[in-house]
Amino acid sequence: MDSLGRAYKATIIGASGGIGGALADTLETDPNCAVLVRLSRKETGFDLGDEVTIQRAAAAIRDAHGDMDLVFDATGALEIDGIGPEKSLRAIDPAVMARQFAVNAIGPALILKHFTALMPRGRRAILATLSARVGSIGDNRLGGWISYRAAKAALNQIVKTASIEIARTHPQAIVVALHPGTVATSLTVPFRHGEATPPEEAARQLICVLDSLQVPSTGGFFAYDGQAIEW
Ligand SMILES: NC(=O)c1ccc[n+]([C@@H]2O[C@H](COP(=O)([O-])OP(=O)(O)OC[C@H]3O[C@@H](n4cnc5c(N)ncnc54)[C@H](OP(=O)(O)O)[C@@H]3O)[C@@H](O)[C@H]2O)c1
């Protein structure tokens, strides 16, 4: 990354995932990156469903490294506990829908709650989270996947609302939701029909988008090619 200067510090949340792992590997080889922290459920016990683990992770990073120039939340799920997205209204199950919201909206909201304290106030800082284009209400042409779509739409609202509050104390902060494109990870295996971007390329594209964003873009929703996506 170029926009965070030399010796920036970064945390990747969901580093066990396809995109999160590629992001962490890419930043690890970046000569400008001085500190890279990888958080994941498997390796560090970071669980979106357990706020204490999120709070503890943020506190441990602050103790070990101080503030973080980049926090990238690459968590999320399309299939949860073996249950994939619904194809029709008839398939709505309240418990499944609640789990979708827990992972794709409430978990990232808790990340914003606890990780904002790690953002430096007097210089550029980025907090990015992976949303999905299917969370766009304006762009919804196909229907289906109602719980995942709705949870990502909620995430977009959470990011936008948080960005307004964070801007008051962190005037140089960039808080954004990103769509990574269709990426070849375990998340897309059951649903992929055409081409998918390799995770390494998706990671490079997302880093490039973050480098290009300026303060007026905080609170926005951007695709891997830098284009803003309608809400
Ligand atoms: N791949 C795509 O084409 C695509 C397209 C649009 C949007 N996205 C979004 O991009 C994000 C990453 O997707 P991906 O393709 O990299 O998926 P992935 O390979 O399945 O990675 C998902 C990551 O989220 C973590 N996670 C899931 N539930 C969690 C929980 N309860 N607590 C803590 N961590 C949890 C996983 O941890 P574990 O390893 O512990 O399960 C993993 O690190 C998701 O938000 C997804 O919606 C992906």
The ligand as an SDF file (V2000), in Angstrom:
LIG
                    3D

 48 52  0  0  0  0  0  0  0  0999 V2000
  -15.8940  -14.7820   -2.7010 N   0  0  0  0  0  0  0  0  0  0  0  0
  -16.7340  -13.9680   -3.3460 C   0  0  0  0  0  0  0  0  0  0  0  0
  -16.9550  -14.0900   -4.5790 O   0  0  0  0  0  0  0  0  0  0  0  0
  -17.4460  -12.8640   -2.6210 C   0  0  0  0  0  0  0  0  0  0  0  0
  -18.3200  -12.0390   -3.3510 C   0  0  0  0  0  0  0  0  0  0  0  0
  -18.9810  -10.9960   -2.6890 C   0  0  0  0  0  0  0  0  0  0  0  0
  -18.7390  -10.8010   -1.3360 C   0  0  0  0  0  0  0  0  0  0  0  0
  -17.8860  -11.6100   -0.6510 N   0  0  0  0  0  0  0  0  0  0  0  0
  -17.6960  -11.3580    0.7780 C   0  0  0  0  0  0  0  0  0  0  0  0
  -16.3100  -11.3970    1.0910 O   0  0  0  0  0  0  0  0  0  0  0  0
  -16.1280  -11.8790    2.4430 C   0  0  0  0  0  0  0  0  0  0  0  0
  -15.0630  -12.9660    2.4610 C   0  0  0  0  0  0  0  0  0  0  0  0
  -15.4660  -13.9930    1.5920 O   0  0  0  0  0  0  0  0  0  0  0  0
  -14.5070  -15.1980    1.1530 P   0  0  0  0  0  0  0  0  0  0  0  0
  -14.9030  -15.5120   -0.2190 O   0  0  0  0  0  0  0  0  0  0  0  0
  -13.0710  -14.8930    1.4720 O   0  0  0  0  0  0  0  0  0  0  0  0
  -15.0740  -16.3510    2.0980 O   0  0  0  0  0  0  0  0  0  0  0  0
  -14.3230  -17.4610    2.9760 P   0  0  0  0  0  0  0  0  0  0  0  0
  -13.1300  -17.9750    2.2650 O   0  0  0  0  0  0  0  0  0  0  0  0
  -15.3850  -18.4230    3.3590 O   0  0  0  0  0  0  0  0  0  0  0  0
  -13.8360  -16.6390    4.2590 O   0  0  0  0  0  0  0  0  0  0  0  0
  -14.7520  -16.1800    5.2150 C   0  0  0  0  0  0  0  0  0  0  0  0
  -14.0200  -15.7550    6.4530 C   0  0  0  0  0  0  0  0  0  0  0  0
  -15.0030  -15.3210    7.4170 O   0  0  0  0  0  0  0  0  0  0  0  0
  -14.7330  -15.9930    8.6380 C   0  0  0  0  0  0  0  0  0  0  0  0
  -15.9230  -16.1930    9.4440 N   0  0  0  0  0  0  0  0  0  0  0  0
  -17.1180  -16.7020    9.0470 C   0  0  0  0  0  0  0  0  0  0  0  0
  -17.9390  -16.7790   10.1070 N   0  0  0  0  0  0  0  0  0  0  0  0
  -17.2440  -16.3400   11.1860 C   0  0  0  0  0  0  0  0  0  0  0  0
  -17.5380  -16.2050   12.5640 C   0  0  0  0  0  0  0  0  0  0  0  0
  -18.7410  -16.5240   13.0660 N   0  0  0  0  0  0  0  0  0  0  0  0
  -16.5790  -15.7030   13.3830 N   0  0  0  0  0  0  0  0  0  0  0  0
  -15.3580  -15.3750   12.8980 C   0  0  0  0  0  0  0  0  0  0  0  0
  -15.0120  -15.4970   11.5980 N   0  0  0  0  0  0  0  0  0  0  0  0
  -15.9450  -15.9790   10.7580 C   0  0  0  0  0  0  0  0  0  0  0  0
  -14.1690  -17.3340    8.2190 C   0  0  0  0  0  0  0  0  0  0  0  0
  -13.5200  -17.9290    9.3290 O   0  0  0  0  0  0  0  0  0  0  0  0
  -13.4290  -19.5400    9.4950 P   0  0  0  0  0  0  0  0  0  0  0  0
  -12.2630  -19.9280    8.6210 O   0  0  0  0  0  0  0  0  0  0  0  0
  -13.1920  -19.7270   10.9330 O   0  0  0  0  0  0  0  0  0  0  0  0
  -14.7480  -20.0860    9.0110 O   0  0  0  0  0  0  0  0  0  0  0  0
  -13.2200  -16.8830    7.1200 C   0  0  0  0  0  0  0  0  0  0  0  0
  -12.0300  -16.3630    7.6560 O   0  0  0  0  0  0  0  0  0  0  0  0
  -17.5190  -12.2910    2.9240 C   0  0  0  0  0  0  0  0  0  0  0  0
  -18.0720  -11.2460    3.6770 O   0  0  0  0  0  0  0  0  0  0  0  0
  -18.3170  -12.4520    1.6380 C   0  0  0  0  0  0  0  0  0  0  0  0
  -19.7020  -12.2100    1.8380 O   0  0  0  0  0  0  0  0  0  0  0  0
  -17.2300  -12.6530   -1.2670 C   0  0  0  0  0  0  0  0  0  0  0  0
  1  2  1  0
  2  3  2  0
  2  4  1  0
  4  5  1  0
  4 48  2  0
  5  6  2  0
  6  7  1  0
  7  8  2  0
  8  9  1  0
  8 48  1  0
  9 10  1  0
  9 46  1  0
 10 11  1  0
 11 12  1  0
 11 44  1  0
 12 13  1  0
 13 14  1  0
 14 15  2  0
 14 16  1  0
 14 17  1  0
 17 18  1  0
 18 19  2  0
 18 20  1  0
 18 21  1  0
 21 22  1  0
 22 23  1  0
 23 24  1  0
 23 42  1  0
 24 25  1  0
 25 26  1  0
 25 36  1  0
 26 27  1  0
 26 35  1  0
 27 28  2  0
 28 29  1  0
 29 30  1  0
 29 35  2  0
 30 31  1  0
 30 32  2  0
 32 33  1  0
 33 34  2  0
 34 35  1  0
 36 37  1  0
 36 42  1  0
 37 38  1  0
 38 39  2  0
 38 40  1  0
 38 41  1  0
 42 43  1  0
 44 45  1  0
 44 46  1  0
 46 47  1  0
M  CHG  2   8   1  16  -1
M  END
$$$$
